[in-house]
Every structure is written in C-alpha cells, then in structure tokens.
Amino acid sequence: MKSLINLLLAFAFISGCLMPDASYAVVAGGMATIHRTWPPATNGYNDMEFTITITKEPGYDGRTYWAHQWGFSGVNEGGYVGLQSRSGNEKALNFSIWAATGWQNSTGATCNHFSHEGSGVQCSINYPWKEGRTYKIKVAKTGTNGWTATIIDMQTNESRTVATILVPANYGGLKSLSEWVENFAQGNTQLPSCSAVPEAIAVYGMPTANGGAVKPSGSSTYTYGNCASIAKSVCTTEQVCTLSANPSAPLAQQKLKNEASGYCLDMLGGTSVAGLYTCYDGGNANQQFSQDDSYRLHLSKTSALCLTVSGNDAVATAACNNSANQQWLKVERTQALFNAGSARCMDPFNNERGLPIRTYPCLDNGLQRWRMSP
C-alpha cells in the first residue's frame, strides 16, 4: 500500500492544490492518525464500517479532511474515504482507490482518473454534513470487481451511495486501517504558521468489518508532520479515538447552565448523581467542573471523580478512567455536550429542578444546550 505521506501528497494534487509558495510559511498536512490492528483474515474483509462525529468544524475555508484509509489483500494498493471541509463553505465526501480501472453507479458524484504518486480513481459528492452529527461510512465489495462507498446520517437514518469504483481482478478484500486528519491548504492558501491551523475535532468510533462481526484487536494513535505540535490524539479502552487540530484550552472551574431550564448541572445533594439545580453565585463545589486533555469532565473539588454515563444512560460521577463514557466534547453549533462513548448528548430528563439527567440521541434543540458560566 502507498505510504500515508504519498497518499496525502497525491490527494493534494488531485484536489487542484498547487505546490507551496515561498511567500507562505507552512503546509500543515497530516497531524494525527489512528492505526487499527485486525484479526487475521485469509483474503481480507468484504466490508468495513466507520463512524465519525465532527464536534468542532474548522469553519470557512476549513480545508480539512477526516479520512479512513485501508489496504487491499494480495496487492500493494489501497484506498480511502472521508468527510471534507473545502474552500468557502463547501462540504463533501471523497472516495478514492489506487490503481482502480473505472467507476459506475455514481449519480450525483464527480468521478475522475488521477495519475500522480500512482494512479487510480477518485469520486466525490457535495455532502452538507453537520457539526455534532454522527455519520456511518461503509465501504463494501459489490459484484466481482467493485467497491461501493455509502454514508448514513445516524440522526435521520438517511443513506446516500457515493459511487462504485472498479478494481482489477487480483484485488482481494480489505485489510489494515489508518484513520487521520489533515489540513490540505497549499499554494496561495497555505497557512502562515501552525498556530493558524483552524481548530478541528472529530470522534472516530470503533470500526467494524464483515457486517459488524469483526472488530479491531487493538488501536494506537500518535501525532506527526509539520504541525504535530498543535495536534492531539486520544484513544480510549473501547477504541474510540478523538483527533484534534489546534484544540482550544480545556475549560476550568466552570458551571454548566442548561438553556431550556435555566438550571445548572449539579451533583445533587453532594451525591454521585448529576441533575439540574438552581445556579449558585460563586464557587459552589457541586456545580464546578473542569476538563482535562483527555476530554474528561472532572468535578472540580476532586480531580479523582469524572462525569460518566452509566448502563441506564444516567449521568453520574465515578473514579476517572480511560473509558469513552467519560469523554465530553462541546459542539459549537448546538452547544450540546457530546459523549464519545454513547454517541449521545447530555439531556435533562425533564426541566424540573432536582431531577437526574441522562444522555439521549442528539436533537439539536434547547434542551441539550449548555452554556459555560462564568
């Protein structure tokens, strides 16, 4: 399979980017990646599914790519698929396979051959993905020599087929997987410094293969490249991984005020149960929360306790650990608190004071909006 660096260079070329201009300072490129280890499969897998939630989009001219890259059994070739923030406000999904021979079933897609750092086929669609939504992307074998990419909006259950890319007969099934984030601004759009890379954060769920029957046996993550210093990568025990470019500093000593009710997140009566209660002025210990570099929300009076999601979807405190159920990411578009383990949002059971809260499917409404105070 082509190296990750070659894949990124080729993507920049076929996306119409120019070579760097000396008057600009940096090509950010790839910054963080996840490597998945799979159980042995004689001829690879017939499909892979990936889930992703972009909790912080880079905004106008974001030029960011969140990709899932695999290899094919029996050949030294691979492919990749993922969501993109392009120039202006354009959003898209890009699907490419190296040394592919053609395409079909691409209604609404733009497909082309490319020939730089190898050759192959790239198909893309305009796809208005939303910050805070979870999407499932599936790549599956179709017929004797085709691979089809499909995306599903997990909130609306709307499914869209991107295209089927045709490959030579000697291509086996899917093997290996790397998932990564890059900023592909180059040429006259090149950034003046790594600190100018727009903030972008995404949660990559644990992928599966063969219709969900196979899961990775392990995951590892690291930062790399020209702007590794402003990137962050975190993987949990459930193999849910968060990749960040230039993330903001974690919040410290904050109250979380629910917009719909006007009440604050509170450890009710000093217990481990989280609920809504009247917001207190000053530093009430049951309403003060801080976040660490692993996106865990600590009860500020003790760094040993973190907000977690229990088996019945209730929100409570428990000893801090490396579970995705303790990762909470703020979604700027909706002001929701997205839980990486459950892929759900913090939600009041109802708006009454003194009752517990839970997680619930993200709804983009005021019930799930939380404001930081002060």
DODONU-126248 format. One record per residue (C-alpha): residue in three letters; x, y, z. Coordinates in Angstrom, 3 decimals. Layout:
<nodes>
+------+----------+----------+----------+
| type |     east |    north |       up |
+------+----------+----------+----------+
|  Ala |        X |        Y |        Z |
...
+------+----------+----------+----------+
</nodes>
This chain:
<nodes>
+------+----------+----------+----------+
| type |     east |    north |       up |
+------+----------+----------+----------+
|  Met |    0.000 |    0.000 |    0.000 |
|  Lys |    1.170 |    3.501 |   -0.731 |
|  Ser |    2.631 |    5.321 |    2.232 |
|  Leu |    0.426 |    7.743 |    4.120 |
|  Ile |    2.654 |   10.634 |    3.053 |
|  Asn |    2.324 |    9.703 |   -0.615 |
|  Leu |   -1.434 |    9.411 |   -0.265 |
|  Leu |   -1.657 |   12.872 |    1.256 |
|  Leu |    0.566 |   14.366 |   -1.432 |
|  Ala |   -1.493 |   12.729 |   -4.152 |
|  Phe |   -4.734 |   13.931 |   -2.611 |
|  Ala |   -3.429 |   17.491 |   -2.554 |
|  Phe |   -2.517 |   17.211 |   -6.243 |
|  Ile |   -5.794 |   15.730 |   -7.450 |
|  Ser |   -7.786 |   18.227 |   -5.394 |
|  Gly |   -6.355 |   21.008 |   -7.510 |
|  Cys |   -3.900 |   22.308 |   -4.926 |
|  Leu |   -0.686 |   23.956 |   -6.038 |
|  Met |    2.822 |   23.399 |   -4.764 |
|  Pro |    3.772 |   25.573 |   -1.781 |
|  Asp |    4.592 |   29.222 |   -2.450 |
|  Ala |    7.765 |   30.517 |   -0.795 |
|  Ser |    5.893 |   33.575 |    0.470 |
|  Tyr |    3.852 |   31.368 |    2.810 |
|  Ala |    5.156 |   29.604 |    5.858 |
|  Val |    3.767 |   26.111 |    6.299 |
|  Val |    1.916 |   23.189 |    4.744 |
|  Ala |    0.191 |   21.707 |    7.768 |
|  Gly |   -0.638 |   18.365 |    6.116 |
|  Gly |   -1.426 |   15.361 |    8.280 |
|  Met |   -1.310 |   15.918 |   12.021 |
|  Ala |   -2.828 |   12.954 |   13.867 |
|  Thr |   -3.577 |    9.343 |   12.998 |
|  Ile |   -5.033 |    6.110 |   14.381 |
|  His |   -3.716 |    2.666 |   13.399 |
|  Arg |   -6.155 |   -0.239 |   13.798 |
|  Thr |   -4.971 |   -3.838 |   14.172 |
|  Trp |   -7.344 |   -6.517 |   12.829 |
|  Pro |   -7.601 |  -10.266 |   13.429 |
|  Pro |   -6.022 |  -12.273 |   10.576 |
|  Ala |   -8.236 |  -12.824 |    7.520 |
|  Thr |   -7.029 |  -15.037 |    4.672 |
|  Asn |   -8.297 |  -12.821 |    1.867 |
|  Gly |   -9.234 |   -9.673 |    3.739 |
|  Tyr |  -12.721 |   -8.445 |    4.610 |
|  Asn |  -15.766 |   -7.894 |    2.409 |
|  Asp |  -16.615 |   -4.557 |    4.018 |
|  Met |  -15.636 |   -2.029 |    6.674 |
|  Glu |  -17.805 |    0.494 |    8.500 |
|  Phe |  -16.565 |    3.668 |   10.155 |
|  Thr |  -18.395 |    6.166 |   12.363 |
|  Ile |  -17.337 |    9.762 |   12.823 |
|  Thr |  -18.693 |   12.805 |   14.667 |
|  Ile |  -17.090 |   16.163 |   13.931 |
|  Thr |  -17.602 |   18.080 |   17.168 |
|  Lys |  -15.657 |   21.178 |   16.070 |
|  Glu |  -15.619 |   22.067 |   12.391 |
|  Pro |  -12.885 |   24.356 |   11.066 |
|  Gly |  -15.299 |   26.871 |    9.529 |
|  Tyr |  -14.980 |   28.944 |    6.350 |
|  Asp |  -12.070 |   27.801 |    4.142 |
|  Gly |  -11.509 |   24.954 |    6.599 |
|  Arg |   -9.640 |   22.748 |    4.069 |
|  Thr |   -9.676 |   19.766 |    6.422 |
|  Tyr |  -10.005 |   16.066 |    5.611 |
|  Trp |  -11.044 |   13.339 |    8.081 |
|  Ala |  -10.131 |   10.077 |    6.340 |
|  His |  -10.326 |    6.303 |    6.734 |
|  Gln |   -7.559 |    4.556 |    4.726 |
|  Trp |   -7.252 |    0.817 |    4.072 |
|  Gly |   -5.204 |   -1.657 |    2.071 |
|  Phe |   -6.287 |   -4.478 |   -0.216 |
|  Ser |   -5.239 |   -8.077 |    0.318 |
|  Gly |   -2.992 |   -9.557 |   -2.375 |
|  Val |   -1.783 |   -6.245 |   -3.840 |
|  Asn |    0.266 |   -3.261 |   -2.741 |
|  Glu |   -2.601 |   -0.809 |   -3.191 |
|  Gly |   -5.261 |    0.821 |   -1.057 |
|  Gly |   -7.968 |    3.417 |   -0.840 |
|  Tyr |   -9.511 |    5.985 |    1.454 |
|  Val |  -12.824 |    7.704 |    2.119 |
|  Gly |  -13.929 |   10.533 |    4.378 |
|  Leu |  -15.570 |   13.873 |    5.027 |
|  Gln |  -14.049 |   17.143 |    3.897 |
|  Ser |  -14.325 |   20.827 |    4.657 |
|  Arg |  -13.166 |   22.551 |    1.477 |
|  Ser |  -12.825 |   26.164 |    0.307 |
|  Gly |  -15.544 |   28.602 |    1.304 |
|  Asn |  -18.419 |   26.763 |    2.971 |
|  Glu |  -18.261 |   23.709 |    0.692 |
|  Lys |  -18.555 |   20.317 |    2.386 |
|  Ala |  -18.007 |   16.991 |    0.665 |
|  Leu |  -17.277 |   13.299 |    0.879 |
|  Asn |  -14.259 |   11.970 |   -1.021 |
|  Phe |  -13.700 |    8.303 |   -2.053 |
|  Ser |  -10.533 |    7.127 |   -3.826 |
|  Ile |   -8.863 |    3.825 |   -4.770 |
|  Trp |   -5.348 |    3.459 |   -6.146 |
|  Ala |   -4.827 |    1.683 |   -9.486 |
|  Ala |   -8.602 |    1.422 |   -9.984 |
|  Thr |   -9.818 |    0.947 |  -13.555 |
|  Gly |  -13.132 |    2.853 |  -13.647 |
|  Trp |  -16.414 |    3.544 |  -11.907 |
|  Gln |  -20.189 |    3.074 |  -12.109 |
|  Asn |  -23.375 |    3.900 |  -10.168 |
|  Ser |  -22.142 |    7.408 |   -9.491 |
|  Thr |  -25.311 |    9.503 |   -9.889 |
|  Gly |  -24.601 |   12.883 |   -8.337 |
|  Ala |  -20.906 |   12.108 |   -7.929 |
|  Thr |  -17.932 |   13.560 |   -9.766 |
|  Cys |  -15.503 |   10.762 |  -10.697 |
|  Asn |  -12.124 |   11.116 |  -12.402 |
|  His |   -8.912 |    9.226 |  -13.064 |
|  Phe |   -5.820 |   10.627 |  -11.373 |
|  Ser |   -2.149 |    9.981 |  -12.106 |
|  His |    0.189 |   11.398 |   -9.505 |
|  Glu |    2.108 |    9.321 |   -6.943 |
|  Gly |    0.445 |    6.368 |   -8.640 |
|  Ser |   -2.854 |    6.325 |  -10.461 |
|  Gly |   -6.432 |    5.487 |   -9.716 |
|  Val |   -9.993 |    6.786 |   -9.462 |
|  Gln |  -11.424 |    9.464 |   -7.201 |
|  Cys |  -15.157 |   10.087 |   -6.729 |
|  Ser |  -16.637 |   12.863 |   -4.597 |
|  Ile |  -20.049 |   14.261 |   -3.756 |
|  Asn |  -21.170 |   17.509 |   -2.215 |
|  Tyr |  -22.420 |   16.441 |    1.196 |
|  Pro |  -23.614 |   19.059 |    3.723 |
|  Trp |  -22.534 |   17.196 |    6.873 |
|  Lys |  -23.222 |   18.945 |   10.160 |
|  Glu |  -21.062 |   19.543 |   13.183 |
|  Gly |  -22.298 |   17.369 |   16.051 |
|  Arg |  -23.965 |   14.727 |   13.821 |
|  Thr |  -22.732 |   11.136 |   13.790 |
|  Tyr |  -22.223 |    9.578 |   10.360 |
|  Lys |  -21.567 |    5.984 |    9.372 |
|  Ile |  -19.475 |    5.402 |    6.257 |
|  Lys |  -19.379 |    1.920 |    4.715 |
|  Val |  -17.102 |    0.536 |    2.005 |
|  Ala |  -18.325 |   -2.824 |    0.682 |
|  Lys |  -17.498 |   -5.251 |   -2.107 |
|  Thr |  -20.001 |   -5.065 |   -4.983 |
|  Gly |  -20.090 |   -7.796 |   -7.624 |
|  Thr |  -16.816 |   -9.299 |   -8.776 |
|  Asn |  -14.635 |   -6.200 |   -9.033 |
|  Gly |  -16.407 |   -3.236 |   -7.472 |
|  Trp |  -16.217 |   -1.411 |   -4.128 |
|  Thr |  -19.087 |    0.871 |   -3.113 |
|  Ala |  -18.993 |    3.707 |   -0.568 |
|  Thr |  -22.186 |    4.674 |    1.289 |
|  Ile |  -22.820 |    7.251 |    4.012 |
|  Ile |  -25.655 |    7.243 |    6.570 |
|  Asp |  -26.743 |   10.191 |    8.726 |
|  Met |  -27.333 |    8.408 |   12.042 |
|  Gln |  -29.824 |   11.044 |   13.243 |
|  Thr |  -32.134 |   10.957 |   10.223 |
|  Asn |  -31.155 |    7.451 |    9.003 |
|  Glu |  -30.836 |    8.930 |    5.517 |
|  Ser |  -28.481 |    6.866 |    3.354 |
|  Arg |  -26.623 |    8.010 |    0.244 |
|  Thr |  -24.481 |    5.951 |   -2.116 |
|  Val |  -21.385 |    7.798 |   -3.292 |
|  Ala |  -20.166 |    5.597 |   -6.133 |
|  Thr |  -18.843 |    2.156 |   -7.058 |
|  Ile |  -15.163 |    2.118 |   -8.043 |
|  Leu |  -13.940 |   -0.794 |  -10.182 |
|  Val |  -10.625 |   -2.530 |   -9.458 |
|  Pro |   -8.505 |   -5.217 |  -11.170 |
|  Ala |   -9.458 |   -8.855 |  -10.595 |
|  Asn |   -6.395 |   -9.570 |   -8.422 |
|  Tyr |   -7.590 |   -7.227 |   -5.631 |
|  Gly |   -8.534 |   -9.172 |   -2.504 |
|  Gly |  -10.590 |   -7.943 |    0.431 |
|  Leu |   -9.924 |   -5.036 |    2.767 |
|  Lys |   -7.072 |   -5.223 |    5.248 |
|  Ser |   -5.395 |   -2.769 |    7.628 |
|  Leu |   -6.840 |    0.613 |    8.550 |
|  Ser |   -5.444 |    4.038 |    9.364 |
|  Glu |   -7.678 |    6.997 |   10.183 |
|  Trp |   -6.311 |   10.516 |   10.103 |
|  Val |   -6.926 |   14.248 |    9.988 |
|  Glu |   -5.099 |   16.671 |    7.724 |
|  Asn |   -5.253 |   20.317 |    6.747 |
|  Phe |   -4.613 |   20.398 |    2.987 |
|  Ala |   -4.216 |   24.159 |    2.451 |
|  Gln |   -1.358 |   24.661 |   -0.020 |
|  Gly |   -0.071 |   27.116 |   -2.591 |
|  Asn |   -1.696 |   30.531 |   -2.222 |
|  Thr |   -3.948 |   29.166 |    0.522 |
|  Gln |   -1.008 |   27.911 |    2.565 |
|  Leu |   -1.106 |   28.944 |    6.222 |
|  Pro |    1.332 |   31.440 |    7.758 |
|  Ser |    2.067 |   29.156 |   10.728 |
|  Cys |    0.883 |   26.039 |   12.534 |
|  Ser |   -0.873 |   28.251 |   15.065 |
|  Ala |   -3.089 |   29.497 |   12.206 |
|  Val |   -4.463 |   25.996 |   11.525 |
|  Pro |   -8.211 |   26.210 |   12.287 |
|  Glu |   -9.442 |   24.217 |   15.246 |
|  Ala |  -10.957 |   20.896 |   14.156 |
|  Ile |  -12.008 |   17.995 |   16.396 |
|  Ala |  -13.591 |   14.667 |   15.461 |
|  Val |  -14.511 |   11.496 |   17.330 |
|  Tyr |  -13.775 |    8.273 |   15.417 |
|  Gly |  -15.880 |    5.387 |   16.710 |
|  Met |  -14.617 |    1.814 |   16.759 |
|  Pro |  -14.800 |    0.485 |   13.169 |
|  Thr |  -16.112 |   -2.946 |   12.226 |
|  Ala |  -15.745 |   -5.372 |    9.311 |
|  Asn |  -17.787 |   -8.139 |    7.671 |
|  Gly |  -21.184 |   -6.747 |    8.575 |
|  Gly |  -20.156 |   -5.808 |   12.097 |
|  Ala |  -18.973 |   -9.311 |   13.007 |
|  Val |  -15.292 |   -8.346 |   13.296 |
|  Lys |  -13.783 |   -5.608 |   15.452 |
|  Pro |  -10.187 |   -4.376 |   15.654 |
|  Ser |   -7.994 |   -6.238 |   18.122 |
|  Gly |   -6.179 |   -3.050 |   19.043 |
|  Ser |   -5.673 |    0.633 |   18.258 |
|  Ser |   -2.773 |    3.041 |   18.626 |
|  Thr |   -2.562 |    6.740 |   17.905 |
|  Tyr |    0.035 |    9.469 |   17.546 |
|  Thr |    0.647 |   12.938 |   16.131 |
|  Tyr |    3.076 |   13.627 |   13.284 |
|  Gly |    4.071 |   16.001 |   10.491 |
|  Asn |    4.895 |   19.686 |   10.205 |
|  Cys |    2.267 |   20.739 |   12.730 |
|  Ala |    2.324 |   17.807 |   15.150 |
|  Ser |    2.934 |   20.293 |   17.961 |
|  Ile |   -0.617 |   21.670 |   17.689 |
|  Ala |   -2.327 |   18.288 |   17.215 |
|  Lys |   -3.740 |   15.888 |   19.785 |
|  Ser |   -4.797 |   12.237 |   19.612 |
|  Val |   -6.595 |   10.293 |   22.353 |
|  Cys |   -7.809 |    6.664 |   22.254 |
|  Thr |   -9.933 |    5.014 |   24.950 |
|  Thr |  -10.171 |    1.447 |   26.172 |
|  Glu |  -13.185 |    0.980 |   23.842 |
|  Gln |  -11.008 |    2.048 |   20.871 |
|  Val |  -12.985 |    5.255 |   20.419 |
|  Cys |  -10.432 |    7.843 |   19.329 |
|  Thr |  -10.531 |   11.642 |   19.147 |
|  Leu |   -8.238 |   13.513 |   16.763 |
|  Ser |   -7.809 |   17.265 |   17.189 |
|  Ala |   -6.063 |   20.032 |   15.266 |
|  Asn |   -5.204 |   23.121 |   17.308 |
|  Pro |   -7.768 |   22.434 |   20.066 |
|  Ser |   -8.754 |   25.193 |   22.489 |
|  Ala |   -7.605 |   25.048 |   26.087 |
|  Pro |   -9.813 |   22.845 |   28.291 |
|  Leu |  -12.403 |   24.630 |   30.398 |
|  Ala |  -11.559 |   25.187 |   34.072 |
|  Gln |  -13.780 |   25.878 |   37.091 |
|  Gln |  -16.971 |   26.371 |   35.095 |
|  Lys |  -20.664 |   25.974 |   35.787 |
|  Leu |  -22.756 |   24.350 |   33.038 |
|  Lys |  -26.097 |   26.108 |   32.669 |
|  Asn |  -28.910 |   24.411 |   30.784 |
|  Glu |  -30.509 |   26.864 |   28.350 |
|  Ala |  -34.033 |   25.451 |   28.358 |
|  Ser |  -34.455 |   25.184 |   32.126 |
|  Gly |  -32.163 |   27.935 |   33.383 |
|  Tyr |  -30.785 |   25.488 |   35.967 |
|  Cys |  -27.181 |   24.319 |   36.336 |
|  Leu |  -25.607 |   20.897 |   36.233 |
|  Asp |  -25.284 |   19.869 |   39.863 |
|  Met |  -24.162 |   16.838 |   41.854 |
|  Leu |  -27.457 |   16.576 |   43.689 |
|  Gly |  -27.040 |   16.884 |   47.449 |
|  Gly |  -23.330 |   16.167 |   47.090 |
|  Thr |  -24.071 |   12.648 |   45.801 |
|  Ser |  -22.716 |   10.953 |   42.657 |
|  Val |  -25.972 |   11.642 |   40.770 |
|  Ala |  -25.952 |   14.548 |   38.275 |
|  Gly |  -29.071 |   16.637 |   37.832 |
|  Leu |  -30.445 |   20.168 |   37.489 |
|  Tyr |  -30.469 |   22.667 |   40.323 |
|  Thr |  -30.629 |   26.398 |   40.931 |
|  Cys |  -27.393 |   28.057 |   39.799 |
|  Tyr |  -25.392 |   29.403 |   42.721 |
|  Asp |  -23.237 |   32.507 |   42.538 |
|  Gly |  -19.600 |   31.922 |   43.294 |
|  Gly |  -17.883 |   28.575 |   43.536 |
|  Asn |  -20.395 |   26.019 |   44.782 |
|  Ala |  -18.402 |   22.794 |   44.800 |
|  Asn |  -21.271 |   20.684 |   43.415 |
|  Gln |  -21.536 |   22.904 |   40.293 |
|  Gln |  -17.882 |   23.453 |   39.393 |
|  Phe |  -16.390 |   21.367 |   36.584 |
|  Ser |  -13.046 |   21.303 |   34.788 |
|  Gln |  -11.919 |   19.415 |   31.712 |
|  Asp |   -8.604 |   17.672 |   31.112 |
|  Asp |   -6.626 |   16.947 |   27.943 |
|  Ser |   -8.497 |   13.652 |   27.509 |
|  Tyr |  -11.860 |   15.494 |   27.350 |
|  Arg |  -12.966 |   14.173 |   30.739 |
|  Leu |  -15.116 |   16.459 |   32.911 |
|  His |  -13.876 |   16.475 |   36.493 |
|  Leu |  -15.825 |   17.575 |   39.487 |
|  Ser |  -13.510 |   20.443 |   40.382 |
|  Lys |  -13.481 |   19.762 |   44.113 |
|  Thr |  -11.767 |   16.447 |   43.430 |
|  Ser |   -9.759 |   15.572 |   40.347 |
|  Ala |  -10.360 |   11.872 |   41.044 |
|  Leu |  -14.053 |   11.976 |   40.044 |
|  Cys |  -15.266 |   12.338 |   36.464 |
|  Leu |  -18.701 |   12.601 |   34.853 |
|  Thr |  -19.592 |    9.278 |   33.284 |
|  Val |  -22.508 |    7.557 |   31.548 |
|  Ser |  -23.826 |    4.526 |   33.384 |
|  Gly |  -25.560 |    1.488 |   31.912 |
|  Asn |  -29.009 |    3.095 |   32.121 |
|  Asp |  -27.843 |    6.268 |   30.324 |
|  Ala |  -27.783 |    8.237 |   33.593 |
|  Val |  -25.033 |   10.812 |   34.134 |
|  Ala |  -23.092 |   10.414 |   37.375 |
|  Thr |  -19.590 |   10.723 |   38.809 |
|  Ala |  -17.201 |    7.800 |   39.066 |
|  Ala |  -13.484 |    7.295 |   39.501 |
|  Cys |  -11.717 |    8.732 |   36.457 |
|  Asn |  -10.563 |    6.129 |   33.931 |
|  Asn |   -9.832 |    5.793 |   30.225 |
|  Ser |  -13.391 |    4.994 |   29.146 |
|  Ala |  -15.055 |    6.840 |   26.264 |
|  Asn |  -18.098 |    7.144 |   28.546 |
|  Gln |  -16.134 |    9.845 |   30.394 |
|  Gln |  -15.293 |   11.908 |   27.308 |
|  Trp |  -17.476 |   15.004 |   26.756 |
|  Leu |  -16.960 |   17.287 |   23.767 |
|  Lys |  -18.684 |   20.635 |   23.302 |
|  Val |  -20.449 |   21.077 |   19.945 |
|  Glu |  -20.265 |   24.741 |   18.998 |
|  Arg |  -23.198 |   24.642 |   16.546 |
|  Thr |  -25.701 |   23.298 |   19.065 |
|  Gln |  -23.934 |   23.989 |   22.394 |
|  Ala |  -24.530 |   20.314 |   23.229 |
|  Leu |  -22.205 |   18.126 |   25.290 |
|  Phe |  -21.493 |   15.055 |   23.146 |
|  Asn |  -20.486 |   11.864 |   24.936 |
|  Ala |  -17.943 |    9.906 |   22.884 |
|  Gly |  -18.795 |    6.510 |   24.371 |
|  Ser |  -22.543 |    6.575 |   23.852 |
|  Ala |  -22.541 |    8.921 |   20.807 |
|  Arg |  -25.391 |   10.726 |   22.603 |
|  Cys |  -25.795 |   14.151 |   24.189 |
|  Met |  -26.309 |   15.277 |   27.782 |
|  Asp |  -30.037 |   15.831 |   28.205 |
|  Pro |  -32.308 |   16.748 |   31.155 |
|  Phe |  -34.812 |   14.023 |   31.988 |
|  Asn |  -37.171 |   16.977 |   32.134 |
|  Asn |  -36.776 |   20.610 |   33.123 |
|  Glu |  -37.646 |   20.168 |   36.797 |
|  Arg |  -35.180 |   21.146 |   39.488 |
|  Gly |  -33.667 |   18.313 |   41.487 |
|  Leu |  -34.218 |   15.504 |   38.986 |
|  Pro |  -31.391 |   13.455 |   37.437 |
|  Ile |  -30.156 |   13.927 |   33.870 |
|  Arg |  -29.254 |   11.365 |   31.229 |
|  Thr |  -27.827 |   11.034 |   27.759 |
|  Tyr |  -30.187 |   10.963 |   24.799 |
|  Pro |  -29.833 |   10.974 |   20.986 |
|  Cys |  -28.582 |   14.404 |   19.931 |
|  Leu |  -31.562 |   16.554 |   18.884 |
|  Asp |  -30.130 |   19.999 |   18.042 |
|  Asn |  -32.565 |   21.712 |   20.426 |
|  Gly |  -32.534 |   23.952 |   23.504 |
|  Leu |  -32.980 |   21.059 |   25.933 |
|  Gln |  -29.455 |   19.943 |   25.134 |
|  Arg |  -27.782 |   23.378 |   25.115 |
|  Trp |  -25.297 |   24.017 |   27.918 |
|  Arg |  -23.665 |   27.403 |   28.468 |
|  Met |  -20.393 |   27.851 |   30.322 |
|  Ser |  -20.569 |   30.205 |   33.282 |
|  Pro |  -18.795 |   32.413 |   34.033 |
+------+----------+----------+----------+
</nodes>
